[in-house]
Amino acid sequence: MTAASAWSTRLGQLGVWARVSEVDVAFAREAERLGYGTVWLGGSPSADLQRAEEVLDGTESVVVATGIVNIWRDEAAELADAYHRIVARHPGRLVLGIGSGHQEATPHRTKPLQAMADYLDVLDEHGVPIEDRVLSALGPRMLALAAERSGGTHPYLTVPSQTAEARAALGPDKLVAPEQTVVLDADVDAARRAGRAFLRRYLQLTNYTGNMRRAGFTESDVAGEGSDELIDRIVVHGEAPDLVRAVRAHLDAGADHVCVQVQPDEDAPRALAEIAAAFAE
């Protein structure tokens, strides 16, 4: 068994992604009870990994992953120290998701590919295993770096065809763990409103709109608040079986694991319960 396949087993096929500010021990315990294999801490958790440690201390077996630590904000040495502190007490339950953020939010963000390689050099120097870190890789060059220098990739706001491309780029022995945003609502108009409210900020970020265009969306699709087709494919909506079909589409395309992000946030308790039940059928 390769290191990546071992992680695939530990992560489980289904996980939950939520902003670190929304995740506490109670949230993680409920996700664990429902059968989610991994809780992803989104929204750039800090390199001290304090929340990850709290969640691991308060749960039995769920894996905790960061989605993602921002290399422009957090020092690699600090992240490595936190990693070693935590895995000494919770071996096999922590994955470091690492990313380079957005040009619009980080004006000094230049040469992100080289910056990521340099960051990984520091993690290597501090003994963080390659297989315990994944990159938020969207474009082909970052995917190539993920294949060479990490255990896999954690793409965000992508469609199943891009999951297939990531699998082809990384080969069979690396982890592919995409995020899938969902809205549990059979009312198409209401669901699209929720999807647009969620996607609005991302449609102002060129790394995401560029990646959407690579997936085949047009300039008009990503303009303004996004076309109906864009919303429907990026923020999947419907009843729980519809959402599970979207998860399985990523798995069929080559994903090892898919983490669902429920929008709006307040719908998460009900939606996560219904998705878990539908996935288990």
N, C-alpha and C positions, 0 to 999 in steps of 0.2 A: 504493500500500500504506500503510495506517495504521500508526502506531507500535505499536499493540497487535497488529496482524496480523504485523508484523515480529518482535515478541517471541514470538508463537505459533509462528512458524517456528523461531526460535532455541531455544526451550525444548524443542521436540519434543512429541509427544503423551504420552510416558511419562517420568516422572521418579521419583526416589527421595527419600523424606523420612526423616531419621534425626536423633536428638538430636545436638546439636553435639559432645557428649562422645564419641559413637560414630563421628564422621566424622574420619578423617585422610586424608592424601594417598593411601595405599594403598587405602582404601575408595573414594575418589572415582575413582581410576584404574581400579579394577575395574568400577565403575558405568559409566564412560565406555567401557570395552572391551566391555561387554555391550550397549551401545547406548542407555543412558539419557541423555536430553538435558540433564537438570538434576539437580543435587544440592541439596536443601533442607536447610539447617542449622536444625534444630528445637530447642526447649527454650530460647528466649530468648537467642540469641547476643548478645554484648556489642557496644556501638556502635563499638568500635575495629575491628571486622571482621577481627581478626587471623586467625581460623581460615579465613574466606573467602579472605583473601589467600594463605594458605599453600596452600589447595586449588587456587586458580587458578594459582599459581606452579608447582604440581606436575602440572598436567594440560594437555591440548592444546586442547580445544574445549568441554568441558562448561560449561554455565552454572551459576553458584552463586547461590542465592537464600536469603534469611533467612526463617525461618518460626517465630516472628517476633521482631523487635526490640521490646521492651516500652517503651512511651512513658513509663511511670511510673518506670522504672529508668534509662533511658539518655537523655542529652541529645541533642536534635535537632542542635545545632551540631556535636557530636562525631561523630555519625553522618554528617553531611554532609561533614565533613573527611575521614573515612575513605573515603566513597564516591568523592570526587574523587581521592584518592590512588590508589585501586585502578583506577578506570576509565581513568586516564591510562595505565596499563600494560596493562590488559585490557579494552579497549573492547567493549561489547556482550555482556559475559559476567557482569554482576552485576545482580541484581534485589533491591531492598529490600522485603522483606515486613515490615509494621509492624502492631502490634496494641496493644490496651489492657488485655490481661491479665484477671485475675479479681478480683472484689470480695473474695473470701475470702482471697486471697493479698496483697492490697494494700488495707488498711483505709482509706487516704487517697484511694482511687480514687473520685472524685466527678465527675459530669457528663462521662463518657468521650467523648461526642460532641464537646463543646466542646473538651475537652483534645486530642482528635485533630486537630480543625481548627486549634488553636493550634500544635500540633507541625508540621503541614503548612505553616503560615505560615512557620515558621523554616526548614524545608527549602526553601521557595520563595526566601526571602531569601538563602539560601546556594547557590542555583543548581542544586538537584537537580531534574532534569526530572520532570515529572508522570508520563510514561510509564515511568520506571524504578523506580517504587514502586507497590506494591499493598497493599491493606488487608485485614486479617483481619476481614472484615465478615460478621456473621451475621444481625443484625436489619435491618429495612427502612430505618431511618434511617442506619445505618452504610453500607449498600449505596448509598444515595443519595449520601452523602458520597464514597464510593469512585468512583462514576460521575462526580462533578463534579471531584474533586481528586486523582485517582490514575489509574494505568494499568489498574486492575482490582481483582480480589479473589482472596484465597487462603483459602477457607473450610476449616474443620477439623471433622472428625467430622460430616459431613453426608451426605445421601442424594441420589440423582439428581433427585428432584423439587425439591429445594432448589437444585441446580445449574441447573435450568430456571428457577426463580424468580430466581436471581442473573443469569442471562443476560437475562431479560426486564427486570430492573431496570437493568442496565448498558447494554443495547443491543448492537448487533452489533460495535461498534468497540473494546470494552474486553476485557481479558484475564480469563478465568474459569479458575482453576487450583486445583481442590479437592484435598484430601488424601483418600486412601482407605486405611484400616487393613485389613490382611489377615493371615490365619493359614493357612499352607500345611499343611493336615492334613485328610485325608478322614474321620477319626474325629470325628464330630459332638460327642460328649461332651467329648473332649479339647480340641477347638477352642473350644468354648464356655467351658471352664475358662480357657483362655488369654485369650479375649476378655474374660471377667469380671475377670480379674486386671488386665488393661490398663485397662478402663473404670472400675474401682472409684473412682479418685480423681476422675475427671471427673463421676461421678454425684453428687459432693459440691459441684459448682460450678454455681451457678444460671444462669450465662450459657449453659452447655451444656445443662443439663436444660430450660431455657426454650426453647432452639432445637430440642431434640428434640420438645418438645410442639408447636412450630410446624410440625414436619414430620408431625404427626398421631399421634405416640406419646401414650399416656395417662399419667396420674399413676401408675398401677400399673406401667406399662412402665418408668418411670424410677426407681421406688422400689427401695430395697435395693440388690441387685447387678444389677438389670435383668432384664427378661423375656427369654425365649428369642428372641422376635421382635426385640427391640431389639438384642440381641447379634448375631443373624444378619445384620441389615441394616447395622449400624454397623461391625462387625468381620467382614467377609466371610471365609468359610472354605471350604476344599475343596482340590481339586487345582488346578494352575496354570491350566488352561483356565477353571475356575470363577472364579478371581480376575481373569483377563483379561476375562471377561464383565462383571464388576462395574466394571472400568475403562471398558470400552466403553459401559456404561450411562450413565456421566457424560458421556462424549464425545458420545453420541447426544442427551443432554439439553442440550447447548450448551457443554460445557467445551472449551477449547482444549488443555488439558494436565491430566493427572492424575498426582499423585505418590503412590506407594505407600509405606506404612509397614509393615514386617514386624514381627509379634509372634509369639513373643518375640524379643528382639534377637538371640539366638544363632542363630536360624534364618535370619537375613538372607542370608548368602552363598549358601546353597542355594536359598532361595526367590527371590531376585532373579535368579539365573541361570535358573531354570525359568520365571519370569514373563516375562522378556525373550524367551526362546525361544518361548513360547506366543504372545506378542503379535506376534512377527514372522511367524507362520504365516498 
